[in-house]
Amino acid sequence: MFKSNFKFKSKTKEGYLIFEFTGDWDKLALTEKKLELNQIINDFNGKTIIFDFTDLSYINSEAIGYLMQINGFLLSIDKIFVLVGVKKNVKDILEAIGIFEIIPAYSTVKEVLNS
């Protein structure tokens, strides 16, 4: 059976929940990790959730749809969702669909923590 190379780890820092992603975020990866991601997000009591894409190689439409679901959910409970460290190839995809008009993006986690 094929297994995705997509991985993530999460940590809290200064009241922020930070996810660090690596690999290719495709349908298989979303299927494998969605419940775990949702549980961590639901358990977080802070205000801001950061998805760090510094080491993310690829994102497909299913994962982009999930980002939009997460954003809508977090807005509905008065939380903030941001992306950081988006590489050029991933950035090109996200820019093409206008995601940065909906979800703010920063260069680094430090930039978010200092804002």
Backbone hydrogen bonds in HBPLUS format (Angstrom, degrees):
<---DONOR---> <-ACCEPTOR-->    atom                        ^
c    i                          cat <-CA-CA->   ^        H-A-AA   ^      H-
h    n   atom  resd res      DA  || num        DHA   H-A  angle D-A-AA Bond
n    s   type  num  typ     dist DA aas  dist angle  dist       angle   num
A0007-LYS N   A0022-THR O   2.96 MM  15  5.26 157.0  2.02 142.2 145.2     1
A0022-THR N   A0007-LYS O   2.90 MM  15  5.26 156.2  1.95 152.0 151.8     2
A0009-LYS N   A0020-GLU O   3.05 MM  11  5.42 143.6  2.19 139.2 150.5     3
A0020-GLU N   A0009-LYS O   2.85 MM  11  5.42 162.8  1.88 160.5 166.2     4
A0011-LYS N   A0018-ILE O   2.92 MM   7  5.38 144.0  2.05 143.7 155.2     5
A0018-ILE N   A0011-LYS O   2.78 MM   7  5.38 178.4  1.78 173.7 174.0     6
A0013-LYS N   A0016-TYR O   2.88 MM   3  5.19 151.7  1.96 141.1 150.5     7
A0016-TYR N   A0013-LYS O   2.87 MM   3  5.19 156.4  1.93 115.2 123.2     8
A0017-LEU N   A0048-THR O   3.02 MM  31  6.42 167.6  2.04 160.0 163.9     9
A0050-ILE N   A0017-LEU O   2.77 MM  33  6.10 168.6  1.78 167.5 171.2    10
A0019-PHE N   A0050-ILE O   2.83 MM  31  6.12 167.0  1.85 164.7 168.6    11
A0052-ASP N   A0019-PHE O   2.72 MM  33  5.81 169.8  1.73 165.7 168.5    12
A0021-PHE N   A0052-ASP O   3.10 MM  31  6.23 170.0  2.11 172.6 169.7    13
A0023-GLY N   A0055-ASP O   3.27 MM  32  6.82 136.0  2.48 156.3 144.2    14
A0057-SER N   A0023-GLY O   2.74 MM  34  5.26 157.0  1.80 139.8 146.4    15
A0025-TRP N   A0058-TYR O   2.82 MM  33  5.84 172.1  1.83 143.8 141.9    16
A0060-ASN N   A0025-TRP O   3.05 MM  35  6.49 145.5  2.17 170.6 164.1    17
A0030-LEU N   A0026-ASP O   2.89 MM   4  6.14 160.9  1.93 157.2 163.1    18
A0031-THR N   A0027-LYS O   2.90 MM   4  6.09 161.7  1.93 152.3 157.2    19
A0032-GLU N   A0028-LEU O   2.96 MM   4  6.21 155.1  2.02 148.9 155.9    20
A0033-LYS N   A0029-ALA O   2.97 MM   4  6.07 149.4  2.07 150.0 157.4    21
A0034-LYS N   A0030-LEU O   2.87 MM   4  5.29 144.8  2.00 150.5 152.3    22
A0037-LEU N   A0033-LYS O   2.93 MM   4  6.14 166.2  1.95 163.9 168.3    23
A0038-ASN N   A0034-LYS O   2.86 MM   4  6.05 168.8  1.87 157.5 160.6    24
A0039-GLN N   A0035-LEU O   2.98 MM   4  6.14 158.0  2.02 146.5 152.1    25
A0040-ILE N   A0036-GLU O   3.14 MM   4  6.39 164.6  2.17 152.2 155.3    26
A0041-ILE N   A0037-LEU O   2.99 MM   4  6.22 165.2  2.01 156.5 160.9    27
A0042-ASN N   A0038-ASN O   2.82 MM   4  5.98 164.4  1.85 153.9 158.5    28
A0043-ASP N   A0039-GLN O   2.99 MM   4  6.12 144.8  2.12 144.8 153.7    29
A0044-PHE N   A0041-ILE O   3.21 MM   3  5.32 151.4  2.30 103.2 111.6    30
A0080-ILE N   A0047-LYS O   2.82 MM  33  6.08 165.6  1.84 154.8 159.7    31
A0049-ILE N   A0080-ILE O   2.80 MM  31  6.18 161.5  1.84 157.5 162.2    32
A0082-VAL N   A0049-ILE O   3.01 MM  33  6.44 158.9  2.06 162.9 168.2    33
A0051-PHE N   A0082-VAL O   2.94 MM  31  6.35 162.7  1.98 157.2 162.5    34
A0084-VAL N   A0051-PHE O   2.97 MM  33  6.26 149.1  2.06 153.6 150.7    35
A0053-PHE N   A0084-VAL O   2.77 MM  31  5.93 165.7  1.79 162.6 160.5    36
A0056-LEU N   A0053-PHE O   3.02 MM   3  4.87 168.4  2.04 108.5 111.7    37
A0064-ILE N   A0060-ASN O   3.00 MM   4  6.29 154.0  2.07 150.8 159.2    38
A0065-GLY N   A0061-SER O   2.89 MM   4  6.04 154.5  1.95 144.2 150.7    39
A0066-TYR N   A0062-GLU O   3.05 MM   4  6.37 145.2  2.18 138.9 148.5    40
A0067-LEU N   A0063-ALA O   2.93 MM   4  6.31 150.6  2.02 145.9 153.6    41
A0068-MET N   A0064-ILE O   3.08 MM   4  6.45 154.5  2.15 148.5 154.6    42
A0069-GLN N   A0065-GLY O   2.98 MM   4  6.33 149.1  2.08 143.3 152.3    43
A0070-ILE N   A0066-TYR O   2.86 MM   4  6.14 165.8  1.88 159.4 162.1    44
A0071-ASN N   A0067-LEU O   2.87 MM   4  6.09 163.3  1.90 150.0 155.0    45
A0072-GLY N   A0068-MET O   2.96 MM   4  6.14 166.2  1.98 148.8 152.0    46
A0073-PHE N   A0069-GLN O   2.93 MM   4  6.15 163.4  1.96 153.1 157.7    47
A0074-LEU N   A0070-ILE O   2.85 MM   4  6.05 170.0  1.86 159.5 162.0    48
A0075-LEU N   A0071-ASN O   2.90 MM   4  6.08 159.9  1.94 153.6 159.2    49
A0076-SER N   A0072-GLY O   3.06 MM   4  6.21 150.8  2.15 142.6 150.4    50
A0077-ILE N   A0074-LEU O   3.20 MM   3  5.28 142.9  2.35  98.4 108.7    51
A0079-LYS N   A0074-LEU O   2.79 MM   5  4.92 163.7  1.81 145.5 146.2    52
A0078-ASP N   A0075-LEU O   3.15 MM   3  4.97 163.3  2.17 108.1 107.8    53
A0083-LEU N   A0104-PRO O   2.96 MM  21  6.36 161.9  2.00 153.8 159.8    54
A0106-TYR N   A0083-LEU O   2.86 MM  23  6.33 150.2  1.95 149.4 158.4    55
A0085-GLY N   A0106-TYR O   3.15 MM  21  6.72 137.1  2.35 140.5 152.3    56
A0091-LYS N   A0087-LYS O   2.65 MM   4  5.71 161.4  1.68 162.3 168.8    57
A0092-ASP N   A0088-LYS O   2.81 MM   4  5.92 157.9  1.85 154.2 157.9    58
A0094-LEU N   A0090-VAL O   3.01 MM   4  6.32 167.3  2.02 156.6 159.8    59
A0095-GLU N   A0091-LYS O   2.74 MM   4  5.85 158.6  1.79 156.8 162.7    60
A0096-ALA N   A0092-ASP O   3.06 MM   4  6.11 152.4  2.14 139.6 146.7    61
A0099-ILE N   A0094-LEU O   3.06 MM   5  5.47 158.0  2.11 160.9 156.2    62
A0098-GLY N   A0095-GLU O   3.00 MM   3  4.91 151.9  2.08 100.5 109.5    63
A0101-GLU N   A0098-GLY O   3.14 MM   3  5.61 159.1  2.19 112.2 118.7    64
A0102-ILE N   A0099-ILE O   2.93 MM   3  5.23 152.5  2.01 106.9 116.0    65
A0103-ILE N   A0099-ILE O   2.74 MM   4  5.93 172.9  1.75 168.0 169.8    66
A0112-VAL N   A0109-VAL O   2.97 MM   3  5.20 118.9  2.36 101.7 116.8    67
A0113-LEU N   A0109-VAL O   2.93 MM   4  6.27 164.9  1.95 159.5 163.9    68
A0114-ASN N   A0110-LYS O   2.94 MM   4  6.11 142.1  2.09 146.5 156.2    69
A0115-SER N   A0112-VAL O   3.07 MM   3  5.18 157.3  2.12 105.1 112.4    70
